[in-house]
Amino acid sequence: MGEVPEPHTGWTFLTNHARVLAAIANNHRSRVRDIAAHCRLTERAVQKIISDLEADGYLTHDREGRSNTYKIQPGTILRHPAEADLTVADLLSLLVQHDVKHTEAAGKTG
């Protein structure tokens, strides 16, 4: 079993569902264990989140041997009424832009 991440206190801007979705977008073949480590969640929490995302049509998976390949449904509308005009693709593009800028900045200082 994986190590339980240290708890976070206080609020954050992104939900755990958004974090898991972004981790899957980064690698469609990620194992639950790897997603959990990346998102600093337990494996059980990630399994529940993936189940939620699949149940609501944001994500599907194909079983390939002993592993899964996930497919994000990019045109799915975000759930909150305030973001009703935004899709999963819109959200992920914002997160990818952040990751690219962060990676470029790290490369300049390293």
N, C-alpha and C positions, 0 to 999 in steps of 0.2 A: 504494500500500500504506500501511496505517496505521503509525503510530509504535509501536514496541515499548515497552510500559510498563516503568518501572523495576522491578527485581526486589524482592521482599519477602523479608526474612530472618526466621527464627523461625516459630513456629506461629501459627495463627489459630483462632478458634472455629467459623467457618463454612467449609465446603468451597467450592471453586470451582463445583461443581455446584449448591449451594444459592444461591450468588450469581447464577449465570446464571438459575436458575429464578425467583428473586425479581425480577430485571430484566425477565424476560418477563412475569411477573405484573403488573408496573407498566405495561408497554406491550406488548400482544400483537402489535403490528405493528413492533416494533423490528427494525432491521437488525442483522446480525451485527457490523458495524463499530461500531454504537452500543452494543451489549451489551458488546463487548470494551472499549471506552473506559470505560464505566460501571464494569465489574468489574476494570479494570486488568489485562486479559489480552490475549493476542494473538488475532487473528481465527481463526487455525488452532485454537487451544485452545478457543475458543467453539464452533466448528464440531464439534469432537470431542465436547465436552460435550453439545451439542444432539443429536448422533447417539446418544450413550449414553442420554440421557433418553428419546429416542424408542424405542430398542431395548428398553428396560425398561418401557415403557408409561406413563411419567410425562408425556409430551408428544406431541402430534401437530401437524402443520402442514398448511395448505392453501396451495397456490400461487395467487397472485392477480397475474397479469401477471408482472412481474419481481421481485415481493416475496413474502414469506411472512407468513401470519397464523398464530400459534401458539395452540394450545389446551392448557391444562394439565388433566390428569386429577386433579381434587382429591381423589378418594376413594382414590387409590393409597397403599398403606402404605409407610412409610419402610423402607429396606433393612436397617438395623442391628437385630439382635435386641433391643437395649435400647430401641428406639423402635418396636417391632412393633405397639404399640397406637395409634400416631400416624399421621395421614395427611398428605399434602402440604398439604391445606387448613389443618390445624393449624399446620404449620410456617410457612406463608405468613401466617397470621393473626398470629402472634407478630412476624414481621418488619414487617408493616403497622402494628401497634401501635407499634413502635419508630419507624418513619418518621413517623407522625402526631405522636407526642410530640416528636420531633426538630424537625419543621417548626413546631409550635406554639411551642417554646422559641426557635427562631430568630426567629419573628415578634415575640415579646415583647421581645427584645433589640435588634431592628432598627429 
